[in-house]
């Protein structure tokens, strides 16, 4: 990555790293994890677009995440419906 692209994508790199940290933390608080969660730094260096790889996980881990999402959606509907 050249210096111009490096400067132009600095915020994207920070945001990608922060999102991965936030998601990892929130999942851990809910008793779940995505073992392969990471930023695709190589793709980002080549293209300037940083993608988040959610990776592979056992079915039990994904079911826990689905359960957390459902509970969160129910809470949101109860809290924010008019």
Residue frames relative to the residue before (quaternion, step in Angstrom):
aa qw qx qy qz dx dy dz
X 1.0000 0.0000 0.0000 0.0000 0.00 0.00 0.00
X 0.3940 -0.7280 0.5145 0.2238 3.53 -0.87 0.96
X 0.6865 -0.5119 0.3248 0.4016 3.56 -1.26 0.38
X 0.6345 0.5215 -0.3444 0.4548 3.62 1.02 -0.68
X 0.6755 0.4671 -0.2923 0.4900 3.60 0.89 -0.92
X 0.6012 0.5662 -0.3482 0.4435 3.57 1.07 -0.72
X 0.6847 0.4604 -0.2787 0.4914 3.60 0.90 -0.89
X 0.6713 0.5236 -0.2982 0.4316 3.57 0.97 -0.89
X 0.7623 0.3638 -0.1973 0.4976 3.59 1.09 -0.62
X 0.3376 0.7711 -0.4888 0.2292 3.61 1.22 0.13
X 0.6747 0.4865 -0.3009 0.4663 3.60 0.89 -0.88
X 0.6277 0.5298 -0.3351 0.4615 3.60 1.01 -0.75
X 0.6464 0.5118 -0.3181 0.4680 3.59 0.98 -0.79
X 0.6528 0.5013 -0.3117 0.4747 3.58 0.95 -0.85
X 0.6624 0.5093 -0.3049 0.4571 3.57 0.93 -0.92
X 0.6508 0.5149 -0.3212 0.4563 3.60 0.91 -0.86
X 0.6680 0.4899 -0.3001 0.4729 3.60 0.90 -0.89
X 0.6570 0.5175 -0.3039 0.4563 3.56 0.98 -0.85
X 0.6443 0.5193 -0.3198 0.4615 3.59 0.97 -0.84
X 0.6470 0.5048 -0.3231 0.4714 3.59 0.94 -0.83
X 0.6456 0.5104 -0.3180 0.4706 3.60 0.95 -0.83
X 0.6685 0.5036 -0.3008 0.4573 3.58 0.90 -0.93
X 0.6736 0.4901 -0.3024 0.4632 3.59 0.87 -0.91
X 0.6327 0.5275 -0.3283 0.4622 3.58 0.96 -0.82
X 0.6697 0.5052 -0.2908 0.4602 3.57 0.94 -0.92
X 0.6775 0.4881 -0.2967 0.4633 3.58 0.85 -0.95
X 0.6462 0.5075 -0.3250 0.4682 3.58 0.94 -0.82
X 0.6468 0.5196 -0.3200 0.4576 3.58 0.95 -0.85
X 0.6370 0.5227 -0.3260 0.4634 3.60 1.00 -0.77
X 0.7108 0.4235 -0.2428 0.5065 3.56 1.16 -0.63
X 0.5339 -0.6565 0.3908 0.3621 3.57 1.27 0.12
X 0.6194 0.5125 -0.3497 0.4810 3.57 1.14 0.60
X 0.0311 -0.7926 0.6071 0.0474 3.55 -1.27 0.24
X 0.2422 -0.6864 0.6594 0.1881 3.49 -1.37 0.38
X 0.3323 -0.8112 0.4391 0.1969 3.59 -0.11 1.23
X 0.7529 0.3773 -0.2083 0.4974 3.60 1.12 -0.58
X 0.3219 0.7699 -0.4935 0.2453 3.60 1.24 0.30
X 0.2685 0.7608 -0.5509 0.2137 3.58 -0.74 1.08
X 0.4919 -0.5900 0.5377 0.3475 3.52 -1.35 0.22
X 0.3588 -0.7017 0.5701 0.2321 3.56 -1.02 0.80
X 0.1659 -0.8380 0.5162 0.0616 3.54 0.25 1.34
X 0.6400 0.5403 -0.3388 0.4286 3.62 0.94 -0.81
X 0.6512 0.4958 -0.3131 0.4817 3.59 0.90 -0.88
X 0.6542 0.5268 -0.3052 0.4488 3.55 0.97 -0.85
X 0.6430 0.5198 -0.3251 0.4590 3.58 0.98 -0.80
X 0.6957 0.4728 -0.2771 0.4644 3.56 1.02 -0.78
X 0.8178 0.2941 -0.1143 0.4813 3.59 0.94 -0.87
X 0.4313 -0.6847 0.4779 0.3418 3.58 1.14 -0.56
X 0.6502 0.4530 -0.3059 0.5277 3.59 1.33 0.12
X 0.1887 -0.8154 0.5426 0.0710 3.57 -0.47 1.22
X 0.1555 -0.8050 0.5714 0.0365 3.53 -0.57 1.25
X 0.3379 -0.7087 0.5805 0.2160 3.54 -1.21 0.58
X 0.2275 -0.7561 0.6022 0.1177 3.56 -0.72 1.12
X 0.2787 -0.7620 0.5628 0.1577 3.55 -0.70 1.08
X 0.3369 -0.8127 0.4294 0.2040 3.55 1.29 -0.31
X 0.6326 -0.5178 0.4313 0.3817 3.48 -1.37 -0.32
X 0.0249 0.7810 -0.6233 0.0307 3.53 -1.15 0.70
X 0.5628 -0.5751 0.4658 0.3682 3.54 -1.21 0.50
X 0.6531 -0.5366 0.3710 0.3846 3.54 -1.21 0.61
X 0.6339 0.5423 -0.3398 0.4343 3.61 0.97 -0.79
X 0.6435 0.5096 -0.3245 0.4700 3.60 1.01 -0.74
X 0.6701 0.4888 -0.3024 0.4697 3.57 0.92 -0.88
X 0.6230 0.5292 -0.3418 0.4637 3.60 1.01 -0.72
X 0.6310 0.5198 -0.3359 0.4678 3.60 1.02 -0.73
X 0.6512 0.5036 -0.3102 0.4755 3.59 0.97 -0.83
X 0.6304 0.5207 -0.3279 0.4733 3.60 0.98 -0.82
X 0.6382 0.5259 -0.3185 0.4633 3.58 0.97 -0.87
X 0.6611 0.5016 -0.3059 0.4667 3.60 0.91 -0.88
X 0.6514 0.5107 -0.3130 0.4657 3.59 0.97 -0.83
X 0.6415 0.5184 -0.3276 0.4609 3.59 0.95 -0.82
X 0.6601 0.5010 -0.3078 0.4674 3.57 0.91 -0.90
X 0.6527 0.5145 -0.3100 0.4618 3.56 0.97 -0.82
X 0.6498 0.5046 -0.3160 0.4726 3.59 1.00 -0.78
X 0.6337 0.5207 -0.3328 0.4654 3.59 0.98 -0.80
X 0.6526 0.5124 -0.3082 0.4653 3.55 0.93 -0.91
X 0.6545 0.5153 -0.3106 0.4578 3.57 0.93 -0.90
X 0.6591 0.5022 -0.3177 0.4610 3.60 0.92 -0.83
X 0.6719 0.4958 -0.2949 0.4645 3.57 0.96 -0.85
X 0.7121 0.4759 -0.2420 0.4559 3.55 1.02 -0.85
X 0.8205 0.3038 -0.1219 0.4687 3.59 0.87 -0.92
X 0.4818 0.6497 -0.4653 0.3596 3.63 1.16 0.02
X 0.4481 -0.6942 0.4997 0.2598 3.54 -1.09 0.75
